Amino acid sequence: MPVITFIRPDNRSENIEADIGESAMQAATRHGVDKIVAECGGNAMCATCHVYVDENWIGRLAAMGDEEDALLDGVAAERQPSSRLSCQIKIEQDLDGLVLRLPERQV
Amino acid sequence: MVTAGSAGIGGERAAAACGSVLSGIPGLDIDPFANEFFENPYLAQQALREAGPVVHLDKWNVYAVARYAEVHAVLNDPLTFCSGRGVGLSDFAKEKPWRPPSLILEADPPAHTRTRAVLSRVLSPAVMKQIRDGFVAAAEVKIDELLAKGSVDAVADLAEAYPLSVFPDAVGLRQEGREHLLPYAGVVFNAFGPPNELRQTAIERSQPHQAYVQEQCQRDNLAPGGFGACIHARVDAGDITVAEAPMLVRSLLSAGIDTTVNGLGAAIYCLARFPEEWARLRNDPSLARNAFEEAVRFESPVQTFFRTTTKDVDIGGHGVGEGEKILMFLGAANRDPRRWTDPDRYDITRKTSGHVGFGSGIHMCVGQLVARLEGEAMLAALARKVATIEITGPVKRRYNNTLRGLESLPITLKPV
């Protein structure tokens, strides 16, 4: 099972086990990572599952689509080049060790 | 059983399963479009959930799903469970629709994908940032006004008045004629129901409301900068045609007001009934957004929608044929104990993500961000300015084939 590390704004980190095929958002909400709100439940509509992808990982994710790109313009925290929506990151075995940083706020 | 996200619902196995007409699907004598059901749906919803993963409602000769897993699965399989034949009981393949079908709600991919993208951008998170301050200020003005009166009707004076004070302006509607907005939406949501008196009467009286909406949706009648003008601007970009633009504005007027009215009404009704939750909200107004979201789960202002099967399907081990209407009980799914801990409790700190009060999948409410903004703004203003909300008169329910809400909720507000 791939392990994802979520790092909070205060630098505390949490390792969670994700299932192949689920999204990073689903893994986070399943394990109660409270900085992932996911108001729309994973339908790529609300921009409240925003994460900053660690620089060592950003190039290894599938490229974002136009819809995700547009949604990221509306995130509550600052959008950065490493910004992604965690509902659009699909977990595969090769993402074992993925590091995602949580923004200060989602709404 | 259907497991979330997997293929418990799928056509391949269906041909064999479909041998008998009902394949052991339990038939229930429940009418979810009757006044008794509207008054108290919870025992009936429990019976619908417990009877099986799919049931047959004999009164309207329609299949239905009421458990979370099946409702979620049907919502997320739009190729098998289509919307293009209407999302009410009426099958557009067999009956003429009462109005020209919606280009988004009553459409399937790929046509839906294009129109949906337009409305998604017009109502995006980035746009919400721009309108946020105005919506928050209007909520505070509204609460000050109500506190000055003291005793008010939470439906007319708050749940209706607040959206009407912000949304029509955000769309860019003219001042005159706005009194048609709520009646028009009432018709739209009654029309999804079966041919009962509610539906027939609503459609018979709909002509003046339809005429207003059709006129108001034209480009010249929409103020620059509003949602309506933004939709029409997409014609210039080549994304939609001149004929499509007013139809997409119509979607905002159909689904953008009465839904939030009932969402806000649900939230006020919850906070008035559950003083411990109201105390928690007052103590921490940052819970306002989730308190609204939980009210949408708890009351499910939009109770039901239909889909139509595009092929023989298997639902929870039962075969259902092609061309059958499937009624989805969103409200029952939102209180399914298989999915929710203590589902009949209104808990403003609940993790609400995944509730189907706004639907799910490609047709999930495109205006959900506007609804949340209104809900958050209003509940935060209440939490900061109001000490107590007391119900001071008879609570009267409003009957509608799709929408769950109140006709009247007399309350007295005391200031902090």
HADDOCK unambig.tbl for C-alpha pairs under 7 A between the chains (distance, minus, plus):
assign (segid A and resid 38 and name CA) (segid B and resid 353 and name CA) 5.98 0.50 0.50
assign (segid A and resid 39 and name CA) (segid B and resid 353 and name CA) 5.32 0.50 0.50
assign (segid A and resid 40 and name CA) (segid B and resid 353 and name CA) 6.64 0.50 0.50
assign (segid A and resid 41 and name CA) (segid B and resid 353 and name CA) 5.10 0.50 0.50
assign (segid A and resid 41 and name CA) (segid B and resid 354 and name CA) 4.52 0.50 0.50
assign (segid A and resid 43 and name CA) (segid B and resid 361 and name CA) 5.97 0.50 0.50
assign (segid A and resid 46 and name CA) (segid B and resid 125 and name CA) 6.45 0.50 0.50
assign (segid A and resid 46 and name CA) (segid B and resid 369 and name CA) 6.87 0.50 0.50
assign (segid A and resid 47 and name CA) (segid B and resid 125 and name CA) 6.87 0.50 0.50
assign (segid A and resid 71 and name CA) (segid B and resid 124 and name CA) 6.76 0.50 0.50
assign (segid A and resid 71 and name CA) (segid B and resid 125 and name CA) 6.28 0.50 0.50
assign (segid A and resid 73 and name CA) (segid B and resid 126 and name CA) 5.70 0.50 0.50
assign (segid A and resid 74 and name CA) (segid B and resid 125 and name CA) 4.37 0.50 0.50
assign (segid A and resid 74 and name CA) (segid B and resid 126 and name CA) 3.70 0.50 0.50
assign (segid A and resid 74 and name CA) (segid B and resid 129 and name CA) 7.00 0.50 0.50
assign (segid A and resid 75 and name CA) (segid B and resid 125 and name CA) 6.86 0.50 0.50
